[in-house]
Amino acid sequence: MDLVSAIRNRFLVLCDQRGLTINKLANISAVPPSSLKNIFYKKSNNPKIITIKKLCDGLEITLAEFFDAPEFNELEQEIK
């Protein structure tokens, strides 16, 4: 799994846990739905950290809580 896939997967899991749709997450996060859909539908290969932060704010979690997940702990190092 690559980093963007891990980010996408983490948001999908969090939305599922909270019963949120993509549009609802966009609304509560003040992120344009198109930006969020680009992440979910693999049109964005480099989501900005400010977008991730806004989404975390909407989910009422910290960036640390967001990134403290198996998806990120299992990523291979980019530079070897």
CYANA upper distance limits for C-alpha pairs under 8 A (distance plus 0.5 A):
  1 MET  CA      5 SER  CA      6.63
  1 MET  CA      6 ALA  CA      6.97
  1 MET  CA     71 GLU  CA      8.36
  1 MET  CA     75 LEU  CA      7.30
  2 ASP  CA      6 ALA  CA      6.68
  2 ASP  CA     75 LEU  CA      7.30
  3 LEU  CA      7 ILE  CA      6.73
  3 LEU  CA     72 PHE  CA      7.89
  3 LEU  CA     75 LEU  CA      7.64
  4 VAL  CA      8 ARG  CA      6.64
  4 VAL  CA     45 ASN  CA      6.84
  4 VAL  CA     46 ASN  CA      7.29
  4 VAL  CA     47 PRO  CA      7.94
  5 SER  CA      9 ASN  CA      6.45
  6 ALA  CA     10 ARG  CA      6.50
  6 ALA  CA     71 GLU  CA      5.75
  6 ALA  CA     72 PHE  CA      6.93
  7 ILE  CA     11 PHE  CA      6.85
  7 ILE  CA     71 GLU  CA      8.41
  8 ARG  CA     12 LEU  CA      6.74
  8 ARG  CA     39 ILE  CA      6.94
  8 ARG  CA     40 PHE  CA      6.34
  9 ASN  CA     13 VAL  CA      6.68
  9 ASN  CA     71 GLU  CA      8.20
 10 ARG  CA     14 LEU  CA      6.71
 10 ARG  CA     66 PHE  CA      8.02
 10 ARG  CA     69 ALA  CA      8.29
 10 ARG  CA     71 GLU  CA      7.60
 11 PHE  CA     15 CYS  CA      6.49
 12 LEU  CA     16 ASP  CA      6.56
 13 VAL  CA     17 GLN  CA      6.63
 14 LEU  CA     18 ARG  CA      6.78
 15 CYS  CA     19 GLY  CA      6.29
 15 CYS  CA     20 LEU  CA      5.24
 15 CYS  CA     21 THR  CA      7.12
 15 CYS  CA     22 ILE  CA      8.20
 15 CYS  CA     25 LEU  CA      8.00
 16 ASP  CA     20 LEU  CA      6.75
 20 LEU  CA     24 LYS  CA      6.41
 20 LEU  CA     25 LEU  CA      6.75
 21 THR  CA     25 LEU  CA      6.73
 22 ILE  CA     26 ALA  CA      6.68
 22 ILE  CA     33 PRO  CA      7.80
 22 ILE  CA     36 LEU  CA      7.51
 22 ILE  CA     37 LYS  CA      7.66
 23 ASN  CA     27 ASN  CA      6.65
 23 ASN  CA     33 PRO  CA      6.35
 24 LYS  CA     28 ILE  CA      6.73
 25 LEU  CA     29 SER  CA      6.49
 25 LEU  CA     55 LEU  CA      7.62
 25 LEU  CA     58 GLY  CA      7.28
 25 LEU  CA     59 LEU  CA      8.08
 26 ALA  CA     30 ALA  CA      6.41
 26 ALA  CA     31 VAL  CA      5.40
 26 ALA  CA     32 PRO  CA      6.57
 26 ALA  CA     33 PRO  CA      5.76
 26 ALA  CA     36 LEU  CA      7.10
 26 ALA  CA     55 LEU  CA      7.88
 27 ASN  CA     31 VAL  CA      7.10
 27 ASN  CA     32 PRO  CA      8.15
 27 ASN  CA     33 PRO  CA      8.04
 28 ILE  CA     58 GLY  CA      5.61
 28 ILE  CA     59 LEU  CA      8.38
 29 SER  CA     54 LYS  CA      5.98
 29 SER  CA     55 LEU  CA      5.62
 29 SER  CA     56 CYS  CA      8.19
 29 SER  CA     57 ASP  CA      6.93
 29 SER  CA     58 GLY  CA      4.65
 29 SER  CA     59 LEU  CA      8.06
 30 ALA  CA     54 LYS  CA      7.63
 30 ALA  CA     58 GLY  CA      8.32
 31 VAL  CA     35 SER  CA      7.34
 31 VAL  CA     36 LEU  CA      7.59
 31 VAL  CA     51 THR  CA      7.61
 31 VAL  CA     54 LYS  CA      7.55
 31 VAL  CA     55 LEU  CA      7.85
 32 PRO  CA     36 LEU  CA      7.24
 33 PRO  CA     37 LYS  CA      6.53
 34 SER  CA     38 ASN  CA      6.55
 35 SER  CA     39 ILE  CA      7.12
 36 LEU  CA     40 PHE  CA      6.81
 37 LYS  CA     41 TYR  CA      6.23
 38 ASN  CA     42 LYS  CA      6.45
 38 ASN  CA     43 LYS  CA      5.16
 38 ASN  CA     44 SER  CA      5.65
 39 ILE  CA     43 LYS  CA      6.66
 39 ILE  CA     44 SER  CA      5.58
 39 ILE  CA     45 ASN  CA      8.01
 39 ILE  CA     47 PRO  CA      7.29
 47 PRO  CA     51 THR  CA      7.35
 47 PRO  CA     52 ILE  CA      7.72
 48 LYS  CA     52 ILE  CA      7.01
 49 ILE  CA     53 LYS  CA      6.54
 50 ILE  CA     54 LYS  CA      6.68
 51 THR  CA     55 LEU  CA      6.73
 52 ILE  CA     56 CYS  CA      6.65
 52 ILE  CA     63 LEU  CA      8.46
 53 LYS  CA     57 ASP  CA      6.64
 53 LYS  CA     62 THR  CA      8.33
 53 LYS  CA     63 LEU  CA      6.93
 54 LYS  CA     58 GLY  CA      6.75
 55 LEU  CA     59 LEU  CA      6.77
 56 CYS  CA     60 GLU  CA      6.45
 56 CYS  CA     61 ILE  CA      5.72
 56 CYS  CA     62 THR  CA      6.59
 56 CYS  CA     63 LEU  CA      6.98
 56 CYS  CA     66 PHE  CA      7.55
 57 ASP  CA     61 ILE  CA      6.52
 57 ASP  CA     62 THR  CA      7.54
 61 ILE  CA     65 GLU  CA      6.59
 61 ILE  CA     66 PHE  CA      7.27
 62 THR  CA     66 PHE  CA      6.77
 63 LEU  CA     67 PHE  CA      6.65
 64 ALA  CA     68 ASP  CA      6.45
 65 GLU  CA     69 ALA  CA      8.20
 67 PHE  CA     72 PHE  CA      6.77
 68 ASP  CA     72 PHE  CA      7.52
 68 ASP  CA     73 ASN  CA      7.85
 69 ALA  CA     73 ASN  CA      6.83
 70 PRO  CA     74 GLU  CA      6.47
 71 GLU  CA     75 LEU  CA      7.36
